[in-house]
Amino acid sequence: MLERLVEILVKGLVEHPDQVKITAVESPRSVTLEVRVADSDMGKVIGRQGRVAKAIRTVVKAAAVKDGRRVMVEFMS
């Protein structure tokens, strides 16, 4: 569910949505979502001073409250 949320948010921002890949690395108490985008789209996903990335993380953390698990979102190219 959280992977799908991040996918929708990120694909709406980038020029190459077909290159967006999200991998979930799960542990008993937390989930790390690794978001990979094209090199040319990295600036759009991070935003000025990281504001877009921070907003995405905030939305995902709010959605994860139901699961009771900690969620981390990492952006990679």
N, C-alpha and C positions, 0 to 999 in steps of 0.2 A: 504494500500500500504506500509506504513512504517513498519507495523507489519511483513509483508512478507519479507521485506528487512532484518530486524533484525533476523528473523527466519532462513533465508538462511545463514547469516553470522555466527550465533551462532552454528547452527547444523553442520557446516563445521569444527568447532573447537573441539567439544566434543566427548567423547566416547559413550555416551548414548543419541543420538539425539531424541529418542522417549520420553525422559523425559523433553524436552525443552517445556516450556509453556510461552506464551507471552500474557499479558493482557494490553489492552489500557484503561487508565483512562482519559477521555476527559473533558475539560472545554472549554468555548468559545474562549480563547486565547492560550491554550496550550494543549499538550498531554503528558502524562507520560506513558512510556512503561515499564511495570514491567516484567523482564525476570527471569524466574525460571529455574534452572538447577539442576542436581543431585549434591549432596555435593562433590563427587569426581571430578566433572568437574569444580567446581567453580574457582580453581586456573588457569585453562586453559583459562577461559573466562576473568578473570581479568588480567592475565599476570604479568610479573615482573614489580613491581612498578606501576601497573595499566595501562601499555602501551596498552595492547590489548583492554581493556575497553574504554580507551580514544580514540583509533582509531575507534572503533565501534560508539561511540558517535559522532565523527567528521563526519563520513560518513552519519549517520542518519540526523544530523543537516543540512548538505549540501543538502540532498534529500528533506528536509522539507521546504526549501526556497520557493519552488513553492506554498506551501499551505499558507505561510505567518503566520504560527503558530509556537510557541516555542515548541520544543520537548525535553523531558528529558528521559534518559534511566537509569533505576535502575536495578541492578543485585541482585537477591535473591536466596537463596538455599532452 
